[in-house]
Amino acid sequence: MNWIFAFIQTLLFIVLAPLLVGWVKWWKCRLQNRKAPSLLQPYRDLLKLTHKQPVVSHTASWLFIATPYIVFSAMILAASVVPLISIDLPTAASADVIVLVGFFAIARFFQALAGMDVGTAFGGMGASREMTVSTLAEPAMLMAIFTLTMAASSTNLASAIGYVLDQGMVLRPSFVFALFAMILVAIAETGRIPVDNPATHLELTMIHEAMILEYSGRHLALIEWASAIKLMLYGVLISNIFFPWGIAVDFAPSALGTALLWLLLKLAVLAVFLAIT
Amino acid sequence: MILFLAYLAVVLSLSSALLALLIRQQAVLATGFAKARDKGVRLPPAVEKFLVDALSPTRFQSRLQQLVFLCLGLAGLSAILSGLSVLVSDSIVRDQLVLGLPWLPWHVRLDSLSGFFYLIIGLAVAAVSLFGPGYVKDYDEQEDSFTVLGLFTGIFIAGMFMVLLADDAFFFMIAWELMSVASYFLVSFQHQEAANRRAAFLYLIMAEVGAIAIILGFGVIAGFSADYSFTFDAFRDTDLSVTWASVAFILALLGFGMKAGLVPIHVWLPEAHPVAPSHISALMSGVMLKVALYGFIRFCFELLGDIQWEWGVVLLVIGALSSLGGIFYAMMQNNLKRLLAYSSVENIGVIFMVLGLSMIFLDQGHPEIAALGFMAALFHAFNHALFKNLLFLGAGVIQHQVHSLNIDDMGSLIKRMPHTSKLFLVACMSIASLPLFNGFVSEWLAFQTALRVDVIDNAVLRSLIPVAAAALALTAALAAACFVNVYGVMFLGLPRSRHAEKAEETQDKGMLAALSLLAGLCFLVGVIPGMVISLLDNVSIQIIGNALPNVAAVNWFWLAPFSAEQASYAAPLVLFGVLLVGGVSFWYLRRNSALEFKRTETWDCGYGGLNNRTQYNSVAFMMPFRRIFANVWELDEKIDKKSSDVPQQVSEIRYQLQVDDHSWRWIYNPIERLVYGIARIIGRLQTGNIRIYLAYSFVTLIFLLWVVS
């Protein structure tokens, strides 16, 4: 039962992620006084990309082709260990929060290598910048999470969130700092302004987009989907670690339903923040 | 039996050294063999046929080289067996050899700790023995070179084994010096170049200064022991006051740290490791540093008695300095072996940092967490030996095929050297501590140790340890960036030089087998870390006196040192997940065969003319880091621009970058000046005038007469 639930929760992660991207884009457009695309536009983009023939450079090696699958798998594994609507998650025991950061590291490692594989300046530039940003962001993220795990004396995300839930509303100064650090890391790692701009069309100002410039078709779809999941992961981490209220502790359908509603609400608010920055 | 295998390892490495001496004696051996046959010595026909073939002038050299490395391989195997059996049986074997001083025979002891290091050395030597025959073919044309190489390789390895076996200070120092001096000759192996001679000399000086510090450290303990027997057993029973124990600790840190390559006494390491032949660099970087680590653990955790938490703080600070300094300097190198040597400094820093944590927890009364830290340190030592050996041997293959060690001369090797590139990727992923590979597991254990800080009451430590954890996290992130650069520049992109374009995969099966062995172990240990951890449990019980808090939860599948609620890692499950998701997405997206991908030109923004000069190289890749962490290095950047007639247009641009180590300017150059100044003052005694010397004799005579009367 638990394992089936963990599976469903991971599926939910995968399915909801493009919606979150669409929601952020929608807000961004509205704030810039533009007409917004439909919330479902990211799904249509992904579907369209999977039906296109991918184009690969002559100079690319097997690593370039394998990378999208590796990145996608790493992100799904990361999604499978983060409690989304219930903290009673059996998969959380297979990988704790340090391993979670490790999954992000795997995805980044291969994306940066794939950027350098084709041998263009843009790929190298993206890879170099991505590694720089993440070198600064990864320790910051670990420290922000360690603030929580030291208090909960557990690196297992499910039990750490359970601990925060048990404590109730206590204002801890360390958590406030950790929250700010985590938001900054999320902005840097998901390629948002001011660190990067996912909507830029000037290659020189790109980080993430420069790195994946050579991808097309289903390869691009996988990478885009993986970065949508990554955005959602950071959103869920922030909302469930620092504001865990509403998350289900068991499998009662009503609790799960409320948890889902709460989560959507929290993510929606958080996404508006992202759109404003 | 265990002891027999342990001795066999030493004897076999020494015999490989002696066999190497025979390389020029083909004629003598052949005539001797012929005479023996004339006299009627009869051997089985198969053996005789083999000997006739091996002693023929054309075959002799390669056969003997193979024999030398076969001996080394057998030595490695027996070391692995003896190490494993002592670890599994959890026994302590002792012996005395009637060698050395008349009143002090050599005491020999093999226990779990030395058994574990025996295992590490055995694995490394076994890999090197597979790698060696293909690699040394290069040195054929040089006069006498294999004799020197083989002789000192054998002595060097035997020395390392003997350090582990030693159970008295006297034997320990003899073995230690054997290892140091033999490796000096290996560093100066290609002594035709002045830079290599300089590196070797620097190494010798620092090794000897370190050895003096170790002798003094032993001296401090011996001064307090009941009898002057100099055996480790006597040392163990000695009670030192905290002050003297701290003095001995500092001396040990200096002595063993010099060999291990801690910042700021690391400077010999990036000079010496790159100039030795690759398989020797692999042994020096992967294994010799571990022998220094062994000495340090033996000295501080066993011989010194009670651990003080202040020592742990010292180790934490020095370890953090070494790990960050090492990786920062590694990032700026473009000589592959120099880069790897600096990265060894980083890894040794990490190991010492975790050892420091272990000391702190031990003194604060939490031996079960101390045991975890101790095991994390040893596990990282094991992992580092595996992947650093793999990287150095890989560098050897690449140097062999591309004839360069400059990473900016390579590129696109992933297509030209398909096997080497995959094995090298495993090493890069391990050293960048990515999940599913071994580097990650030890890093995970280190973080778990640091995160138990909430059990400590001391406020200073409570605030210091999280900072150490942050340094550890930064080190890991920088290492990942460094090795993305290494792999990306060397193996991906377009070929950056003519040599790289013409490079081919090595045809030598032994070399590839050595790399595959190490890469396979990296992966295996990464997926089933419980194998090594259950071995380490006995070491921890012996040294710390405590096992893991939750031994039952450490098996082949789970890794949960405390309890599953607190922290757990199931690498096989992660591997299963990766394969499942990757496989399903791969299969799903590949269903439609009409969508098979198409190969075409690289996107060049419509300008055209992409070539190997328009891609990023390592200097460009590291530029953002140079801007952000500018003060970490002694940077000297020069940009030379020539503008053409058209305004705003640059016709020629030249960029020069020189990266120097701060420690030379702030520590070593002042010391050098000081020594030189003192030498000049003392040198005034030597005037070269005979009357002055006669006056010296006269004054000395008068002085002695006055003393006597």
Interface residues (C-beta under 8 A of the other chain):
Chain A: T50 H51 K52 Q53 P54 V55 V56 S57 H58 T59 S61 W62 L63 I65 Y69 I70 F72 S73 A74 I76 L77 S80 A93 S94 A95 D96 I98 V99 G102 F103 A105 I106 R108 F109 A112 L113 G115 M116 D117 V118 G119 T120 A121 G123 G124 M125 A127 S128 R129 M131 T132 S134 T135 L136 E138 P139 L142 M143 F146 T149 M150 A151 S153 S154 T155 N156 S159 E203 L213 E214 G217 R218 H219 L222
Chain B: G411 S412 I414 K415 L425 M429 A432 S433 L434 P435 L436 F440 E443 W444 F447 Q448 L451 R452 V453 D454 P466 A469 A470 A473 L474 A476 A477 L478 A480 A481 V484 N485 Y487 G488 V489 L492 G493 L494 A560 A564 E565 Q566 A567 S568 Y569 A570 L573 V574 G577 V578 V581 G582 S585 F586 L589 A594 L595 E596 F597 K598 R599 T600 E601 T602 W603 D604 C605 L610 N612 T614 Q615 Y616 A620 F621 M622 M623 P624 F625 I628
